[in-house]
C-alpha cells in the first residue's frame, strides 16, 4: 500500500531550527528530500557541531547494557560536558591499557626469541661485557648453514655454536675476536644470517639500579613468563575497572 504524501517546505530563522524539529517534524513520519531536487533551493550544509561528541556517546552506549527510557532535564552544554568528561577519563585509562598491552607483547616476543636459544647455558647478560670478543645471535637457512660448514667452519677466527635446528633453519651464535668483527659480519651477511637481538631480553625498564635480568635463556624465559602472567592479570583487572567506571552511571550517559 502506498500512502498519500504531501510536499511541504519550511523557511525561517536558523536559530529556531531545533524548536521546529523537536516540536513538529519529530512527531510525524516524514521523508526528507535533498534540496538539489529543486533548482531555486540550496541544501542545508551547516556542519553538526556535536558530531564528535555524538560519536563518543554512541561508543559508550554501544558497550552499555540497554537503558530503560527515563526523563532527566539536561541542557545541551551539560550533556556535552558529561560525554566529553567521560571520554577523557576513558581515553586516559585506555592509553594506560595500551601501554600494558605493549609491555605484554614485548614480554611474549622476548619469550619467543629466547625459546630458540634455550639450549645455551650461558648467562646472556655477561656477553655484552666481553671486551675482546664479538658475539652475534641469529639464524640461517639449512642451505646457507651447509655453505658455512663447507667454506667457513675451518676458519680459526670463527666459533659457531648451534642452539637449535629444524628442517628449514639453524639457530645459533658466532664468536670472533673483536678485531675481525667487520670481516666476519660481512661473511655471515653473505650467508643471509638473520641477526636476533638476544641481549635486549635482559633489559628491565622497571629496575633503575639493576638494568638487566641475569641468567641463561631458560632462566630469562621463566622471568618473562612471570612478568607476562602479571601483565595479563593487570590488563584483565584494568579492563574490568574501565567497564565498571563507564557503566556505574549508564543512565546519565544514555540521557546525554
C-alpha positions as a Markdown table, in Angstrom:
| # | Residue | x | y | z |
|---|---|---|---|---|
| 1 | Unk | 0.0 | 0.0 | 0.0 |
| 2 | Unk | 1.3 | 3.4 | -1.0 |
| 3 | Unk | 0.4 | 6.2 | 1.4 |
| 4 | Unk | -0.5 | 9.6 | 0.0 |
| 5 | Unk | 2.1 | 12.2 | 0.7 |
| 6 | Unk | 2.3 | 15.9 | 0.8 |
| 7 | Unk | 5.2 | 18.0 | -0.2 |
| 8 | Unk | 6.0 | 20.9 | 2.2 |
| 9 | Unk | 8.8 | 23.4 | 2.5 |
| 10 | Unk | 9.9 | 25.3 | 5.7 |
| 11 | Unk | 11.5 | 28.7 | 5.7 |
| 12 | Unk | 12.6 | 30.5 | 8.8 |
| 13 | Unk | 15.3 | 31.7 | 11.1 |
| 14 | Unk | 18.1 | 29.1 | 11.5 |
| 15 | Unk | 18.1 | 29.7 | 15.3 |
| 16 | Unk | 14.6 | 28.2 | 15.5 |
| 17 | Unk | 15.5 | 25.0 | 13.7 |
| 18 | Unk | 15.8 | 22.9 | 16.9 |
| 19 | Unk | 12.4 | 24.1 | 18.1 |
| 20 | Unk | 10.8 | 23.2 | 14.8 |
| 21 | Unk | 12.4 | 19.8 | 14.6 |
| 22 | Unk | 11.5 | 18.9 | 18.2 |
| 23 | Unk | 8.0 | 20.2 | 18.3 |
| 24 | Unk | 6.8 | 19.5 | 14.7 |
| 25 | Unk | 9.0 | 17.3 | 12.5 |
| 26 | Unk | 9.9 | 14.7 | 15.0 |
| 27 | Unk | 6.2 | 13.9 | 15.7 |
| 28 | Unk | 5.4 | 12.7 | 12.2 |
| 29 | Unk | 6.7 | 10.2 | 9.7 |
| 30 | Unk | 8.5 | 12.3 | 7.1 |
| 31 | Unk | 10.9 | 11.7 | 4.2 |
| 32 | Unk | 13.5 | 14.3 | 3.7 |
| 33 | Unk | 14.4 | 15.3 | 0.2 |
| 34 | Unk | 17.7 | 16.8 | -0.8 |
| 35 | Unk | 17.3 | 20.5 | -1.8 |
| 36 | Unk | 19.2 | 19.9 | -5.0 |
| 37 | Unk | 16.0 | 18.5 | -6.4 |
| 38 | Unk | 14.6 | 22.0 | -6.5 |
| 39 | Unk | 16.6 | 24.5 | -8.6 |
| 40 | Unk | 15.7 | 27.5 | -6.5 |
| 41 | Unk | 16.7 | 25.9 | -3.2 |
| 42 | Unk | 20.1 | 25.4 | -1.6 |
| 43 | Unk | 20.9 | 22.5 | 0.7 |
| 44 | Unk | 21.3 | 23.0 | 4.4 |
| 45 | Unk | 25.0 | 22.5 | 4.7 |
| 46 | Unk | 25.8 | 23.6 | 8.2 |
| 47 | Unk | 28.1 | 21.1 | 10.0 |
| 48 | Unk | 26.9 | 19.4 | 13.1 |
| 49 | Unk | 28.9 | 21.0 | 16.0 |
| 50 | Unk | 28.1 | 17.9 | 18.1 |
| 51 | Unk | 29.2 | 15.3 | 15.6 |
| 52 | Unk | 32.3 | 14.2 | 17.6 |
| 53 | Unk | 30.5 | 14.3 | 20.9 |
| 54 | Unk | 27.7 | 12.2 | 19.4 |
| 55 | Unk | 30.3 | 9.7 | 18.1 |
| 56 | Unk | 31.8 | 9.4 | 21.6 |
| 57 | Unk | 28.3 | 9.0 | 23.2 |
| 58 | Unk | 27.5 | 6.2 | 20.7 |
| 59 | Unk | 30.7 | 4.5 | 21.6 |
| 60 | Unk | 29.7 | 4.4 | 25.2 |
| 61 | Unk | 26.1 | 3.4 | 24.6 |
| 62 | Unk | 27.3 | 0.5 | 22.3 |
| 63 | Unk | 29.1 | -1.1 | 25.3 |
| 64 | Unk | 26.5 | -0.3 | 27.9 |
| 65 | Unk | 23.5 | -2.6 | 28.7 |
| 66 | Unk | 20.1 | -1.4 | 27.4 |
| 67 | Unk | 18.8 | 1.5 | 29.4 |
| 68 | Unk | 15.0 | 1.9 | 30.1 |
| 69 | Unk | 13.5 | 5.2 | 28.9 |
| 70 | Unk | 13.6 | 8.0 | 31.5 |
| 71 | Unk | 13.4 | 11.7 | 31.7 |
| 72 | Unk | 16.1 | 13.8 | 33.3 |
| 73 | Unk | 16.3 | 17.5 | 32.3 |
| 74 | Unk | 19.7 | 18.4 | 31.0 |
| 75 | Unk | 20.9 | 21.3 | 28.9 |
| 76 | Unk | 22.9 | 20.8 | 25.8 |
| 77 | Unk | 26.0 | 22.1 | 27.5 |
| 78 | Unk | 25.6 | 19.7 | 30.4 |
| 79 | Unk | 25.1 | 16.8 | 28.1 |
| 80 | Unk | 28.2 | 17.7 | 26.0 |
| 81 | Unk | 30.3 | 18.2 | 29.2 |
| 82 | Unk | 29.2 | 14.8 | 30.6 |
| 83 | Unk | 30.1 | 13.0 | 27.4 |
| 84 | Unk | 33.4 | 14.8 | 27.0 |
| 85 | Unk | 34.5 | 14.2 | 30.6 |
| 86 | Unk | 33.6 | 10.5 | 30.3 |
| 87 | Unk | 35.6 | 10.4 | 27.0 |
| 88 | Unk | 38.7 | 11.9 | 28.6 |
| 89 | Unk | 38.5 | 9.5 | 31.6 |
| 90 | Unk | 38.1 | 6.6 | 29.3 |
| 91 | Unk | 41.0 | 7.6 | 26.9 |
| 92 | Unk | 43.3 | 8.1 | 29.8 |
| 93 | Unk | 42.6 | 4.6 | 31.1 |
| 94 | Unk | 42.6 | 3.2 | 27.6 |
| 95 | Unk | 46.1 | 4.7 | 27.0 |
| 96 | Unk | 47.4 | 3.0 | 30.1 |
| 97 | Unk | 45.8 | -0.2 | 29.0 |
| 98 | Unk | 47.5 | 0.1 | 25.6 |
| 99 | Unk | 50.9 | 0.6 | 27.3 |
| 100 | Unk | 50.3 | -2.6 | 29.3 |
| 101 | Unk | 49.3 | -4.5 | 26.2 |
| 102 | Unk | 52.6 | -3.2 | 24.5 |
| 103 | Unk | 54.5 | -4.5 | 27.6 |
| 104 | Unk | 52.8 | -7.8 | 27.4 |
| 105 | Unk | 53.6 | -8.1 | 23.7 |
| 106 | Unk | 57.2 | -7.3 | 24.4 |
| 107 | Unk | 57.4 | -10.0 | 27.1 |
| 108 | Unk | 55.9 | -12.5 | 24.7 |
| 109 | Unk | 58.3 | -11.5 | 22.0 |
| 110 | Unk | 61.2 | -12.0 | 24.4 |
| 111 | Unk | 60.0 | -15.4 | 25.3 |
| 112 | Unk | 59.7 | -16.4 | 21.6 |
| 113 | Unk | 63.3 | -15.1 | 21.0 |
| 114 | Unk | 64.7 | -17.0 | 23.9 |
| 115 | Unk | 62.9 | -20.3 | 23.1 |
| 116 | Unk | 65.2 | -20.8 | 20.1 |
| 117 | Unk | 68.3 | -20.5 | 22.3 |
| 118 | Unk | 67.2 | -22.4 | 25.4 |
| 119 | Unk | 69.9 | -24.9 | 24.8 |
| 120 | Unk | 72.6 | -22.3 | 25.7 |
| 121 | Unk | 73.6 | -22.4 | 29.3 |
| 122 | Unk | 75.5 | -19.1 | 29.2 |
| 123 | Unk | 74.4 | -16.1 | 31.2 |
| 124 | Unk | 73.3 | -13.8 | 28.4 |
| 125 | Unk | 73.9 | -10.6 | 30.3 |
| 126 | Unk | 77.6 | -11.3 | 30.5 |
| 127 | Unk | 78.2 | -11.5 | 26.8 |
| 128 | Unk | 77.8 | -7.7 | 26.4 |
| 129 | Unk | 80.7 | -7.3 | 28.8 |
| 130 | Unk | 83.2 | -9.1 | 26.6 |
| 131 | Unk | 85.9 | -6.7 | 25.6 |
| 132 | Unk | 87.8 | -8.7 | 23.0 |
| 133 | Unk | 85.1 | -11.0 | 21.6 |
| 134 | Unk | 82.3 | -10.1 | 19.2 |
| 135 | Unk | 79.1 | -12.2 | 19.6 |
| 136 | Unk | 76.1 | -12.3 | 17.3 |
| 137 | Unk | 72.9 | -14.4 | 17.7 |
| 138 | Unk | 70.7 | -15.3 | 14.9 |
| 139 | Unk | 69.6 | -17.9 | 12.4 |
| 140 | Unk | 70.3 | -19.0 | 8.8 |
| 141 | Unk | 68.6 | -21.5 | 6.4 |
| 142 | Unk | 69.8 | -25.0 | 6.3 |
| 143 | Unk | 71.3 | -24.4 | 2.8 |
| 144 | Unk | 73.3 | -21.4 | 4.0 |
| 145 | Unk | 74.4 | -23.4 | 7.0 |
| 146 | Unk | 75.8 | -26.1 | 4.7 |
| 147 | Unk | 77.7 | -23.4 | 2.9 |
| 148 | Unk | 79.1 | -22.2 | 6.2 |
| 149 | Unk | 80.2 | -25.7 | 7.1 |
| 150 | Unk | 81.9 | -26.1 | 3.7 |
| 151 | Unk | 83.7 | -22.8 | 3.5 |
| 152 | Unk | 84.0 | -21.2 | 6.9 |
| 153 | Unk | 83.7 | -23.8 | 9.7 |
| 154 | Unk | 87.5 | -24.4 | 9.5 |
| 155 | Unk | 88.3 | -20.7 | 10.0 |
| 156 | Unk | 90.1 | -20.4 | 13.3 |
| 157 | Unk | 88.7 | -16.9 | 13.7 |
| 158 | Unk | 85.1 | -18.2 | 14.0 |
| 159 | Unk | 83.4 | -20.3 | 16.6 |
| 160 | Unk | 79.8 | -21.1 | 15.8 |
| 161 | Unk | 77.6 | -22.7 | 18.4 |
| 162 | Unk | 74.3 | -24.3 | 17.3 |
| 163 | Unk | 71.4 | -23.8 | 19.6 |
| 164 | Unk | 68.5 | -25.3 | 17.6 |
| 165 | Unk | 67.8 | -26.6 | 14.2 |
| 166 | Unk | 64.7 | -27.8 | 12.2 |
| 167 | Unk | 64.1 | -28.7 | 8.6 |
| 168 | Unk | 64.4 | -25.1 | 7.5 |
| 169 | Unk | 66.6 | -23.1 | 9.8 |
| 170 | Unk | 69.6 | -23.4 | 12.1 |
| 171 | Unk | 69.7 | -21.1 | 15.2 |
| 172 | Unk | 72.9 | -20.3 | 16.9 |
| 173 | Unk | 75.6 | -17.7 | 17.7 |
| 174 | Unk | 79.0 | -17.0 | 16.3 |
| 175 | Unk | 82.0 | -15.7 | 18.2 |
| 176 | Unk | 85.1 | -13.9 | 16.7 |
| 177 | Unk | 87.9 | -11.7 | 18.0 |
| 178 | Unk | 86.7 | -8.1 | 18.0 |
| 179 | Unk | 89.5 | -7.1 | 15.5 |
| 180 | Unk | 87.9 | -9.4 | 12.9 |
| 181 | Unk | 84.3 | -8.1 | 13.6 |
| 182 | Unk | 83.7 | -6.3 | 10.2 |
| 183 | Unk | 85.1 | -9.2 | 8.0 |
| 184 | Unk | 83.2 | -11.9 | 9.9 |
| 185 | Unk | 80.0 | -9.9 | 10.0 |
| 186 | Unk | 80.3 | -9.4 | 6.2 |
| 187 | Unk | 80.9 | -13.1 | 5.7 |
| 188 | Unk | 77.8 | -14.1 | 7.7 |
| 189 | Unk | 75.7 | -11.4 | 5.9 |
| 190 | Unk | 76.6 | -13.1 | 2.7 |
| 191 | Unk | 75.1 | -16.2 | 4.2 |
| 192 | Unk | 71.8 | -14.3 | 4.9 |
| 193 | Unk | 72.4 | -14.7 | 8.6 |
| 194 | Unk | 69.4 | -13.1 | 10.3 |
| 195 | Unk | 70.5 | -11.3 | 13.5 |
| 196 | Unk | 68.4 | -11.7 | 16.6 |
| 197 | Unk | 68.9 | -9.2 | 19.5 |
| 198 | Unk | 69.0 | -11.5 | 22.5 |
| 199 | Unk | 70.7 | -9.0 | 24.8 |
| 200 | Unk | 67.5 | -6.9 | 24.8 |
| 201 | Unk | 65.7 | -9.7 | 26.6 |
| 202 | Unk | 67.9 | -8.8 | 29.7 |
| 203 | Unk | 66.6 | -5.2 | 29.9 |
| 204 | Unk | 64.4 | -4.5 | 32.9 |
| 205 | Unk | 62.8 | -1.0 | 32.5 |
| 206 | Unk | 61.3 | -1.0 | 36.0 |
| 207 | Unk | 64.6 | -1.6 | 37.8 |
| 208 | Unk | 66.7 | 1.6 | 37.6 |
| 209 | Unk | 69.6 | 0.2 | 39.7 |
| 210 | Unk | 69.9 | -3.2 | 38.0 |
| 211 | Unk | 69.3 | -2.6 | 34.3 |
| 212 | Unk | 69.5 | -6.3 | 33.4 |
| 213 | Unk | 68.0 | -9.6 | 34.4 |
| 214 | Unk | 70.8 | -12.1 | 34.9 |
| 215 | Unk | 70.5 | -15.6 | 33.7 |
| 216 | Unk | 70.6 | -18.2 | 30.9 |
| 217 | Unk | 67.9 | -18.2 | 28.2 |
| 218 | Unk | 66.0 | -20.8 | 30.2 |
| 219 | Unk | 66.1 | -18.6 | 33.4 |
| 220 | Unk | 65.2 | -15.5 | 31.4 |
| 221 | Unk | 62.2 | -17.3 | 29.9 |
| 222 | Unk | 60.9 | -18.1 | 33.4 |
| 223 | Unk | 61.3 | -14.4 | 34.4 |
| 224 | Unk | 59.4 | -13.2 | 31.3 |
| 225 | Unk | 56.7 | -15.8 | 31.8 |
| 226 | Unk | 56.2 | -14.4 | 35.3 |
| 227 | Unk | 56.0 | -10.9 | 34.0 |
| 228 | Unk | 53.7 | -11.9 | 31.2 |
| 229 | Unk | 51.3 | -13.6 | 33.7 |
| 230 | Unk | 51.4 | -10.5 | 36.0 |
| 231 | Unk | 50.7 | -8.2 | 33.0 |
| 232 | Unk | 47.8 | -10.4 | 31.8 |
| 233 | Unk | 46.2 | -10.2 | 35.3 |
| 234 | Unk | 46.7 | -6.4 | 35.4 |
| 235 | Unk | 45.2 | -6.0 | 31.9 |
| 236 | Unk | 42.2 | -8.1 | 32.9 |
| 237 | Unk | 41.6 | -6.1 | 36.1 |
| 238 | Unk | 42.0 | -2.7 | 34.4 |
| 239 | Unk | 39.6 | -3.7 | 31.6 |
| 240 | Unk | 37.0 | -4.7 | 34.2 |
| 241 | Unk | 37.7 | -1.4 | 36.0 |
| 242 | Unk | 37.2 | 0.6 | 32.8 |
| 243 | Unk | 33.9 | -1.1 | 32.2 |
| 244 | Unk | 32.8 | -0.6 | 35.8 |
| 245 | Unk | 33.7 | 3.1 | 35.6 |
| 246 | Unk | 31.8 | 3.7 | 32.5 |
| 247 | Unk | 28.8 | 1.7 | 33.4 |
| 248 | Unk | 28.3 | 2.8 | 37.0 |
| 249 | Unk | 26.0 | 5.6 | 35.9 |
| 250 | Unk | 24.8 | 4.4 | 32.5 |
| 251 | Unk | 21.6 | 6.3 | 32.8 |
| 252 | Unk | 23.3 | 9.6 | 32.7 |
| 253 | Unk | 25.3 | 8.8 | 29.6 |
| 254 | Unk | 22.2 | 7.3 | 27.9 |
| 255 | Unk | 20.3 | 10.5 | 28.6 |
| 256 | Unk | 23.2 | 12.7 | 27.4 |
